[in-house]
């Protein structure tokens, strides 16, 4: 990150957002949006906080991602990062956005996807369609199961309905750097969301 030139946009902060603080400590400007809290949990010179939810329209309480990009003067020449943890509202945001905008303004996108319940057929169909559009521009480079919530066990595999996924813009992808990690858990990078529960291993059937 020493040569990083861009802004980190963080949607969904709550009472704690260690990612925001880590990025700010690297000297990167972090812009936060969250309507559920009154102020940023950290007093840091590199963090700017706005008390608004991300939504599909601009009003007193919500703001669209397109407006956030415009208000903060993000530049397409920079390698901006988007972090999004907005408690199931990410699907509405993605359903109403031009994916080319994400591709132009963000080199990396980090999502916590909620409600990935295979029992909900209509929800699966809609979210699969959204993810297919996202995959036209970005490729997932890291997956971590959130171990706090609804967990499925089927065909000798565990699955969480909440997925933490890091995406990289396809034009930046270097396949030579890809290596499969056993169980998908990266030491000193992945941590259980609920410490008293074990991590959920990731298995690939190939």
BALOBA-1460 file (C-alpha; in Angstrom, 3 decimals):
// residues 206
<rec num="1" residu="x" x="0.000" y="0.000" z="0.000"/>
<rec num="2" residu="x" x="3.042" y="2.307" z="0.100"/>
<rec num="3" residu="x" x="2.448" y="3.433" z="-3.501"/>
<rec num="4" residu="x" x="-1.338" y="3.417" z="-3.269"/>
<rec num="5" residu="x" x="-3.039" y="6.407" z="-4.820"/>
<rec num="6" residu="x" x="-6.735" y="6.575" z="-4.181"/>
<rec num="7" residu="x" x="-9.516" y="6.675" z="-1.621"/>
<rec num="8" residu="x" x="-11.026" y="3.911" z="0.485"/>
<rec num="9" residu="x" x="-14.799" y="4.160" z="0.573"/>
<rec num="10" residu="x" x="-16.351" y="2.319" z="3.521"/>
<rec num="11" residu="x" x="-20.105" y="1.684" z="3.499"/>
<rec num="12" residu="x" x="-21.326" y="0.343" z="6.828"/>
<rec num="13" residu="x" x="-19.295" y="1.134" z="9.922"/>
<rec num="14" residu="x" x="-21.316" y="0.320" z="13.055"/>
<rec num="15" residu="x" x="-19.591" y="0.657" z="16.446"/>
<rec num="16" residu="x" x="-16.412" y="-0.952" z="15.164"/>
<rec num="17" residu="x" x="-14.638" y="-1.134" z="11.823"/>
<rec num="18" residu="x" x="-11.053" y="-2.354" z="12.279"/>
<rec num="19" residu="x" x="-10.564" y="-2.406" z="8.498"/>
<rec num="20" residu="x" x="-11.178" y="1.334" z="8.316"/>
<rec num="21" residu="x" x="-8.702" y="2.013" z="11.079"/>
<rec num="22" residu="x" x="-6.019" y="-0.216" z="9.550"/>
<rec num="23" residu="x" x="-6.388" y="1.496" z="6.170"/>
<rec num="24" residu="x" x="-6.320" y="4.959" z="7.749"/>
<rec num="25" residu="x" x="-3.138" y="4.060" z="9.652"/>
<rec num="26" residu="x" x="-1.523" y="3.294" z="6.281"/>
<rec num="27" residu="x" x="-1.980" y="6.934" z="5.369"/>
<rec num="28" residu="x" x="-4.969" y="6.333" z="3.094"/>
<rec num="29" residu="x" x="-8.029" y="8.563" z="3.223"/>
<rec num="30" residu="x" x="-11.113" y="6.646" z="4.361"/>
<rec num="31" residu="x" x="-14.610" y="7.997" z="3.728"/>
<rec num="32" residu="x" x="-17.323" y="6.334" z="5.824"/>
<rec num="33" residu="x" x="-21.110" y="6.218" z="5.414"/>
<rec num="34" residu="x" x="-23.444" y="4.767" z="8.045"/>
<rec num="35" residu="x" x="-26.820" y="6.076" z="9.163"/>
<rec num="36" residu="x" x="-27.095" y="3.797" z="12.194"/>
<rec num="37" residu="x" x="-24.497" y="5.606" z="14.329"/>
<rec num="38" residu="x" x="-23.945" y="9.233" z="15.266"/>
<rec num="39" residu="x" x="-20.227" y="9.443" z="14.636"/>
<rec num="40" residu="x" x="-17.188" y="7.476" z="13.583"/>
<rec num="41" residu="x" x="-15.914" y="5.126" z="16.321"/>
<rec num="42" residu="x" x="-12.393" y="6.429" z="15.718"/>
<rec num="43" residu="x" x="-10.802" y="9.832" z="15.980"/>
<rec num="44" residu="x" x="-8.394" y="9.716" z="13.071"/>
<rec num="45" residu="x" x="-7.182" y="12.423" z="10.742"/>
<rec num="46" residu="x" x="-7.544" y="10.175" z="7.703"/>
<rec num="47" residu="x" x="-11.194" y="9.225" z="8.351"/>
<rec num="48" residu="x" x="-14.203" y="11.294" z="7.287"/>
<rec num="49" residu="x" x="-17.651" y="10.166" z="8.452"/>
<rec num="50" residu="x" x="-21.111" y="10.873" z="7.023"/>
<rec num="51" residu="x" x="-24.273" y="9.853" z="8.868"/>
<rec num="52" residu="x" x="-26.234" y="8.452" z="5.928"/>
<rec num="53" residu="x" x="-27.401" y="5.074" z="4.708"/>
<rec num="54" residu="x" x="-26.597" y="3.868" z="1.217"/>
<rec num="55" residu="x" x="-29.839" y="3.565" z="-0.734"/>
<rec num="56" residu="x" x="-31.447" y="3.792" z="-4.151"/>
<rec num="57" residu="x" x="-32.362" y="7.485" z="-3.827"/>
<rec num="58" residu="x" x="-30.940" y="10.699" z="-2.426"/>
<rec num="59" residu="x" x="-32.822" y="12.188" z="0.499"/>
<rec num="60" residu="x" x="-32.288" y="13.272" z="4.092"/>
<rec num="61" residu="x" x="-31.370" y="9.776" z="5.282"/>
<rec num="62" residu="x" x="-30.011" y="7.931" z="2.250"/>
<rec num="63" residu="x" x="-27.587" y="8.524" z="-0.578"/>
<rec num="64" residu="x" x="-26.820" y="6.565" z="-3.725"/>
<rec num="65" residu="x" x="-23.377" y="5.188" z="-4.431"/>
<rec num="66" residu="x" x="-23.267" y="7.263" z="-7.616"/>
<rec num="67" residu="x" x="-23.814" y="10.422" z="-5.552"/>
<rec num="68" residu="x" x="-21.148" y="9.353" z="-3.051"/>
<rec num="69" residu="x" x="-18.654" y="8.988" z="-5.905"/>
<rec num="70" residu="x" x="-19.604" y="12.415" z="-7.243"/>
<rec num="71" residu="x" x="-19.593" y="14.204" z="-3.859"/>
<rec num="72" residu="x" x="-16.165" y="12.875" z="-2.927"/>
<rec num="73" residu="x" x="-14.660" y="13.527" z="-6.355"/>
<rec num="74" residu="x" x="-13.338" y="10.015" z="-6.894"/>
<rec num="75" residu="x" x="-11.126" y="9.810" z="-9.960"/>
<rec num="76" residu="x" x="-11.079" y="6.978" z="-12.477"/>
<rec num="77" residu="x" x="-7.292" y="7.282" z="-12.713"/>
<rec num="78" residu="x" x="-6.930" y="6.206" z="-9.067"/>
<rec num="79" residu="x" x="-7.038" y="2.720" z="-7.559"/>
<rec num="80" residu="x" x="-9.938" y="3.362" z="-5.188"/>
<rec num="81" residu="x" x="-11.205" y="0.642" z="-2.855"/>
<rec num="82" residu="x" x="-14.822" y="-0.028" z="-1.902"/>
<rec num="83" residu="x" x="-15.676" y="-1.820" z="1.349"/>
<rec num="84" residu="x" x="-19.359" y="-2.664" z="1.741"/>
<rec num="85" residu="x" x="-21.019" y="-4.191" z="4.812"/>
<rec num="86" residu="x" x="-24.540" y="-2.769" z="4.860"/>
<rec num="87" residu="x" x="-26.522" y="-5.670" z="6.292"/>
<rec num="88" residu="x" x="-28.364" y="-7.105" z="3.283"/>
<rec num="89" residu="x" x="-28.864" y="-3.720" z="1.581"/>
<rec num="90" residu="x" x="-25.928" y="-4.477" z="-0.731"/>
<rec num="91" residu="x" x="-28.283" y="-6.396" z="-3.024"/>
<rec num="92" residu="x" x="-30.588" y="-3.413" z="-3.510"/>
<rec num="93" residu="x" x="-27.571" y="-1.189" z="-4.150"/>
<rec num="94" residu="x" x="-26.167" y="-3.576" z="-6.749"/>
<rec num="95" residu="x" x="-29.555" y="-4.142" z="-8.358"/>
<rec num="96" residu="x" x="-29.830" y="-0.418" z="-9.081"/>
<rec num="97" residu="x" x="-26.293" y="0.441" z="-10.178"/>
<rec num="98" residu="x" x="-24.468" y="0.553" z="-13.486"/>
<rec num="99" residu="x" x="-21.662" y="-1.997" z="-13.014"/>
<rec num="100" residu="x" x="-19.474" y="-0.096" z="-15.434"/>
<rec num="101" residu="x" x="-19.305" y="2.641" z="-12.766"/>
<rec num="102" residu="x" x="-17.832" y="0.172" z="-10.278"/>
<rec num="103" residu="x" x="-15.297" y="-0.919" z="-12.858"/>
<rec num="104" residu="x" x="-14.247" y="2.642" z="-13.639"/>
<rec num="105" residu="x" x="-13.825" y="3.884" z="-10.091"/>
<rec num="106" residu="x" x="-12.717" y="0.876" z="-8.008"/>
<rec num="107" residu="x" x="-9.763" y="-1.462" z="-8.392"/>
<rec num="108" residu="x" x="-10.837" y="-3.577" z="-5.417"/>
<rec num="109" residu="x" x="-14.218" y="-4.250" z="-3.871"/>
<rec num="110" residu="x" x="-14.801" y="-5.996" z="-0.547"/>
<rec num="111" residu="x" x="-18.320" y="-7.229" z="0.159"/>
<rec num="112" residu="x" x="-19.988" y="-8.925" z="3.068"/>
<rec num="113" residu="x" x="-22.884" y="-10.613" z="1.302"/>
<rec num="114" residu="x" x="-25.849" y="-11.361" z="3.557"/>
<rec num="115" residu="x" x="-28.835" y="-13.620" z="3.108"/>
<rec num="116" residu="x" x="-27.117" y="-16.172" z="0.871"/>
<rec num="117" residu="x" x="-29.663" y="-18.802" z="1.828"/>
<rec num="118" residu="x" x="-29.924" y="-21.643" z="-0.727"/>
<rec num="119" residu="x" x="-33.419" y="-22.447" z="0.570"/>
<rec num="120" residu="x" x="-34.784" y="-19.147" z="-0.800"/>
<rec num="121" residu="x" x="-35.137" y="-19.946" z="-4.502"/>
<rec num="122" residu="x" x="-36.279" y="-16.492" z="-5.630"/>
<rec num="123" residu="x" x="-33.525" y="-14.805" z="-3.638"/>
<rec num="124" residu="x" x="-30.900" y="-17.157" z="-5.059"/>
<rec num="125" residu="x" x="-32.021" y="-16.423" z="-8.620"/>
<rec num="126" residu="x" x="-31.895" y="-12.655" z="-8.132"/>
<rec num="127" residu="x" x="-28.536" y="-12.673" z="-6.363"/>
<rec num="128" residu="x" x="-26.999" y="-15.044" z="-8.874"/>
<rec num="129" residu="x" x="-28.028" y="-12.656" z="-11.649"/>
<rec num="130" residu="x" x="-26.441" y="-9.736" z="-9.775"/>
<rec num="131" residu="x" x="-23.208" y="-11.649" z="-9.142"/>
<rec num="132" residu="x" x="-22.972" y="-12.665" z="-12.786"/>
<rec num="133" residu="x" x="-23.058" y="-8.981" z="-13.743"/>
<rec num="134" residu="x" x="-20.380" y="-8.207" z="-11.151"/>
<rec num="135" residu="x" x="-18.236" y="-11.041" z="-12.500"/>
<rec num="136" residu="x" x="-18.129" y="-9.385" z="-15.908"/>
<rec num="137" residu="x" x="-15.789" y="-6.751" z="-14.462"/>
<rec num="138" residu="x" x="-14.322" y="-8.252" z="-11.277"/>
<rec num="139" residu="x" x="-12.945" y="-11.586" z="-10.170"/>
<rec num="140" residu="x" x="-13.163" y="-12.890" z="-6.575"/>
<rec num="141" residu="x" x="-9.685" y="-13.388" z="-5.151"/>
<rec num="142" residu="x" x="-10.569" y="-14.246" z="-1.570"/>
<rec num="143" residu="x" x="-13.511" y="-15.844" z="0.232"/>
<rec num="144" residu="x" x="-14.170" y="-16.169" z="3.946"/>
<rec num="145" residu="x" x="-17.239" y="-17.653" z="5.612"/>
<rec num="146" residu="x" x="-18.770" y="-15.605" z="8.420"/>
<rec num="147" residu="x" x="-19.160" y="-18.106" z="11.255"/>
<rec num="148" residu="x" x="-21.811" y="-16.108" z="13.129"/>
<rec num="149" residu="x" x="-25.272" y="-16.755" z="11.766"/>
<rec num="150" residu="x" x="-27.042" y="-19.493" z="9.871"/>
<rec num="151" residu="x" x="-24.744" y="-22.375" z="8.948"/>
<rec num="152" residu="x" x="-25.669" y="-25.223" z="6.592"/>
<rec num="153" residu="x" x="-24.160" y="-28.699" z="6.406"/>
<rec num="154" residu="x" x="-24.811" y="-30.656" z="3.226"/>
<rec num="155" residu="x" x="-22.877" y="-33.306" z="1.269"/>
<rec num="156" residu="x" x="-20.145" y="-33.250" z="3.914"/>
<rec num="157" residu="x" x="-19.606" y="-29.518" z="3.371"/>
<rec num="158" residu="x" x="-20.289" y="-26.533" z="5.604"/>
<rec num="159" residu="x" x="-21.743" y="-23.335" z="4.176"/>
<rec num="160" residu="x" x="-22.567" y="-19.959" z="5.720"/>
<rec num="161" residu="x" x="-25.338" y="-17.642" z="4.553"/>
<rec num="162" residu="x" x="-22.985" y="-14.681" z="5.087"/>
<rec num="163" residu="x" x="-19.968" y="-14.505" z="2.781"/>
<rec num="164" residu="x" x="-17.002" y="-12.124" z="2.893"/>
<rec num="165" residu="x" x="-15.634" y="-11.754" z="-0.631"/>
<rec num="166" residu="x" x="-12.761" y="-9.645" z="-1.981"/>
<rec num="167" residu="x" x="-12.855" y="-8.743" z="-5.669"/>
<rec num="168" residu="x" x="-10.154" y="-7.432" z="-7.974"/>
<rec num="169" residu="x" x="-10.767" y="-5.597" z="-11.238"/>
<rec num="170" residu="x" x="-10.180" y="-8.118" z="-14.030"/>
<rec num="171" residu="x" x="-7.769" y="-5.863" z="-15.897"/>
<rec num="172" residu="x" x="-5.426" y="-6.007" z="-12.874"/>
<rec num="173" residu="x" x="-5.490" y="-9.757" z="-12.486"/>
<rec num="174" residu="x" x="-2.225" y="-11.692" z="-12.539"/>
<rec num="175" residu="x" x="-2.921" y="-15.417" z="-12.657"/>
<rec num="176" residu="x" x="0.694" y="-16.236" z="-11.805"/>
<rec num="177" residu="x" x="0.142" y="-14.863" z="-8.310"/>
<rec num="178" residu="x" x="-2.787" y="-17.193" z="-7.563"/>
<rec num="179" residu="x" x="-2.210" y="-20.095" z="-5.202"/>
<rec num="180" residu="x" x="-4.877" y="-22.246" z="-3.607"/>
<rec num="181" residu="x" x="-4.766" y="-22.113" z="0.182"/>
<rec num="182" residu="x" x="-5.700" y="-25.243" z="2.107"/>
<rec num="183" residu="x" x="-9.148" y="-24.810" z="3.696"/>
<rec num="184" residu="x" x="-9.220" y="-21.249" z="2.362"/>
<rec num="185" residu="x" x="-8.115" y="-19.836" z="5.733"/>
<rec num="186" residu="x" x="-5.166" y="-17.424" z="5.566"/>
<rec num="187" residu="x" x="-3.128" y="-17.108" z="8.758"/>
<rec num="188" residu="x" x="-2.982" y="-13.583" z="10.245"/>
<rec num="189" residu="x" x="-5.507" y="-12.406" z="7.657"/>
<rec num="190" residu="x" x="-8.726" y="-14.308" z="8.302"/>
<rec num="191" residu="x" x="-10.282" y="-14.228" z="11.748"/>
<rec num="192" residu="x" x="-13.509" y="-15.806" z="13.030"/>
<rec num="193" residu="x" x="-16.277" y="-13.223" z="13.333"/>
<rec num="194" residu="x" x="-17.548" y="-15.057" z="16.416"/>
<rec num="195" residu="x" x="-14.373" y="-16.170" z="18.266"/>
<rec num="196" residu="x" x="-16.038" y="-18.924" z="20.297"/>
<rec num="197" residu="x" x="-17.087" y="-20.692" z="17.081"/>
<rec num="198" residu="x" x="-14.536" y="-22.471" z="14.853"/>
<rec num="199" residu="x" x="-13.691" y="-21.183" z="11.414"/>
<rec num="200" residu="x" x="-15.652" y="-22.740" z="8.557"/>
<rec num="201" residu="x" x="-13.298" y="-24.449" z="6.088"/>
<rec num="202" residu="x" x="-13.752" y="-23.828" z="2.378"/>
<rec num="203" residu="x" x="-13.745" y="-26.911" z="0.201"/>
<rec num="204" residu="x" x="-13.655" y="-26.987" z="-3.579"/>
<rec num="205" residu="x" x="-15.090" y="-29.931" z="-5.476"/>
<rec num="206" residu="x" x="-12.594" y="-30.170" z="-8.329"/>
